[in-house]
């Protein structure tokens, strides 16, 4: 046990300038919880597995401190002096400390960061979002409280050639949809080169704008092997697309936090779309090592993402607890929001938009919107519109009609009687998607 990292009863909030993390921690054989907690605090701040002979009085003031434990629930609260972190507002640096080497420690069986808290002074060093859902809604002509942004993901997620890809975008926009995103693996494939795709999509967007009189938005995945290529892809998009009509998608976990923060700093006036591909390896409830959706979401907002996927509140096809996803959505969006253990006041930091994807379809729009409790989100239905019996355009129309029924407080099945596209969607998804059946009659 490294007692210098223990300070039970300490009040880090009153002391000021400490970032707080709650871990679920299961010690290895022969160790008790307090012993293991002291080792985690040491490894995630100034120490190692042995007392450090080169420590100074000042370096000791940078120690992380275990200030509370709950042995019955295997919970550990650790306070980190904010001065140990890179003063350049570096999210990658924080995560390297708190969820870095500790995940590889042989003396713990399980360690998962359940929640974290940032003090007000710390928040001032981090970018936070610049462009917001409010900016996107203004461009799209959506009154702020009127409705969510209705979007889709191009499906099949890979394999469409350039003109086919652009045509699917067009058909969704023509049907009334607002927002289209690359699926997360879409990049610069040989059968659909990135620049060719951008040019084709720009033409289709201009065509549908002339036909409908409405602006549309496309989210392009600029993730790449190196930042020079990301920059090149961003510049291609800006060359062909009207300002406001595009977002930059970054696969935040596979491309990395540095890619997210660099994009935020280089193009602050572009909506930065954080896709969390790979998060399940850390966030799934059954995983003993990792961090929660709430922790991931807080760091996404800290890094400056404009929007981030936060789950479907247990309504779609992806694993996830409803309460967790709802908390994540509000941690992204609200000025003050509660996580599992801490209430976070974001101060002047702008909101980050929740993005919902993963098995939603028009039938599921109302139950998701009701449980999430806000209209400031983007829904991105992939198979939920492209598998519509009459095709993508009709699928988009069904989504718009489902939104109209929900906003007007009209029973969806009643509305479907006079709106053929929604009627087809209700019957199709009720028959073909098992988890939709419980909502189809509501």
DAFENSUL-V569355 format. One line per field, one symbol per residue. ss: DSSP state (H for helix, E for strand, - for the rest). phi: phi as a letter, one per 20 degrees, with the letter a starting at -180 (. if undefined). psi: psi as a letter, one per 30 degrees, with the letter a starting at -180 (. if undefined). A space follows every 10 residues. Layout:
# DAFENSUL-V569355
ss: ???
phi: ???
psi: ???
This chain:
# DAFENSUL-V569355
ss: --HHHE---- -HHHH--EEE EEEEEEE--- --HHHHHHHH HHH------- ------HHHH ----EEEEEE ----EEEEEE EHHH------ HHHHHHHH-- HHHH---EEE EEEEEEE--H HHH-----E- --HHHHHHHH --------EE EEE------- -HHHHHHHHH HHHH----EE E-------E- -E-HHHHHHH HHHHHHHHHH HH----EEEE E-----HHHH HHHHHHHHHH -----EEEEE E-----HHHH HHHHHH---- EEEEE----H HHH-----EE E-HHHHHHHH HHH---EEE- ---------- -HHHHHHHHH HHH--EEE-- --EEE----E --EEEE---- -HHHHHHHHH HH----EEEE E-HHHH---- -HHHHHHHHH HHHHHHH--- -HHHHHH--H HHHHHHHHHH HH-HHHHHHH --
phi: .dffedbfnf dffffnlced cddecdffgn deffgfffff fffecddbec fefefdffff feffcfdacc ffdldcdcdd gfffegfemd fgffffffce gffdffeceb bcfeabbdfg ffgfedfmfd ecffffffff meggefafee cbdfcffbof fgffgfffgg fffffofdcc cgffefbcff ebggffffff ffffffffff fdmcfcccde fegbfbfffg fffffffffd dfgneccdec ffeeeoffff ffffefcfed fedeedgnfg fdeggfffcq begffgffff fgfoffbbfc ndlmeeeefr egffffgfge ffdefcbdef ccedeemeff fdefcdbonf bgfeffffff ffmbdebddc eegfdfeggd offfffffff fffffffeld ggfffffdcg ffgffgffff edcgfegfdf ed
psi: kjffgkikfk jfeeelhkkk kkkkkjllkg kleeeeeeee eeegcfaafl kjfgkleeef fgkkkjfklj eeghkkkkkk kffflkgghj eeeeeedfhc fffgkfgkek kkjfllkkle eefffkelle kleeeeeeef gkkegellkj llkkklfkfk leeeeeeeee eeeefflekk kklffkcile fikeeeeeee eeeeeeefee efgkllkkjk jgkaflfeee eeeeeeefef kkkfglljkk jfeeeleeee eeeefeifgk jjjjkhkfff fefkefkfkb lleeeeeeee eefgkelkkg lghgeafkkk keeeeeeeef eeeleklkae fkkkjfbgkl lkkkkkligl leefeeeeee efglgilkkj kdffefgkfg leeeeeeeee eeeeeeeghk keeeeffgje eeeeeeeefe efjeffefff g.
